[in-house]
Amino acid sequence: MNETYTALITRRREAGQIAHYAAAKSAFVALRDKVGPISLLDTPSIRTANRKADAAPADSLAAQVRSENPLAAQYADTILRRIVCCDTPDTLENYPDSATRDLLRHHPFRLERLRPSGTSAWPPAAPGPKR
């Protein structure tokens, strides 16, 4: 593939992502509190940032996460590189942002117990109408 064709494909892909994000944002805003505790990733901005960072620090949570999707990898690195992995709860307060394997998370000035993956603070949805 020549460089011109590759650049054209890249521009079209980026334009599609911007259109998809705009549509998703419109629905997200319109639904207000009906969407629950979720976030909408601003993928056009992640792509624009095109952050080519050094390797994540070895003791960071970012160093533990891998993704084949470059946008997901960049987003994960951005939010997880500041979180230091600690072996015991005794060392959590030595860092502004830290976490242990057993899901204790220290933020500036507070300690939190995280939920295991697949659990939710929201009650289960009510059953739908019978058909």
N, C-alpha and C positions, 0 to 999 in steps of 0.2 A: 504494500500500500504506500502510495507516495504521501509526502507531508501535507499537501494541500487537501487531499481527501480525508486524511486523519483529522486535520483542523476543522474541516466541515462537519464531520461526524461529532466531534467534541462540542462544537457550537450548538448543533441541533440537540444533542443530549442535554446540555446546560439549559437551553431554552425550554425544553420539555420539563426539566426539574423545576424551573421557576414557575411554569404554568401549573404543575401539580401542587407545588407549595402554596401558590395563591388560592387555588380551589380548596385545598385542605384548610388553610387559614380561615377562609370565608366560612366554611362549615363549623370549624372550631369556635370561632367568635359567635356565630349565630346560635349554637347549641348551649352556650353559657355553661351553667353548672350541671347540665345533663351529661357531660362527657366524663365526669369523675376526675380522679387525681392523675391525670396524664399530662404529658408535655408534647408539643409539636416541635420537632427539630427543624430549624431554619437551614435546610440543606443548601440553598443558594449562597447563604452567607458562609457556611462551612467551606464550600468550594472556593468562594472568593478569597477567604483567608489563606487557603492553600499553604498552611503552616507546615513547613518541613523542619520539624524540631529534631534536636539531637535525640539519641536514644533516651528513653525514660530512665530516671534513676533506678538502680537495681532494687532499692528498698521501697519503691512506690507501688501503689496498686496498679498503675498503668503498665508496669512491667509484667504483670500477671495476665493481662488481657490481650487477646489476638482477634483479628477480624480480617476476612478476605475482602470485605467491602472497604475501600479506601476512605470513604466519608465516615463510616462507622468507626474505623480505626482512629481517624483524626479527632472525632468527637470524644471518643473514650479517652484518648491520650490527654486531650485538653482538660477534661474534668477530673481524671483520676491521677494525674502525675503529681499533684500536690498532697495526696493522701499517702502517708507513710504506713507500711505494714509493720505491726508490732507482734511479737511472739506472745506477750503476756499483757493483761490489763494494767499491770504495774507501771508500764512505760508509756501508756497512751498520752498522759498529760505532758510528756516531754516534747510533744509536737502539736502545733495548732490544729492540724487535721491528720487523724490517724485511725486505724482500724485493726481489729484482731480477726483471726479465722472464725472465732465463735460469735461473730456478728456484733461485737461491741464497737461503736463508732464514736470517736471523740471529735467534736467540732470546737471552734473557739468558745470557751466558757460553758460547754454542756456535753453530757455523755448520753448516748442514745443506744438502745437495743434495736438493731435492724431486724426486719422480718425475713425469713428464708424465702428464696425465690419461689414464686408460684402461690404465695399467700397474699391476702389483701386486707386492708383495714376497712374496706367497704363491705357491707353485707351482701350476700348473694342476691342476684336479680330475682324478682318475683317470677313465677312461671307464667308463660304466655298463654293466650287463649287457646282452648282446645279446638282442633280442626276436624 
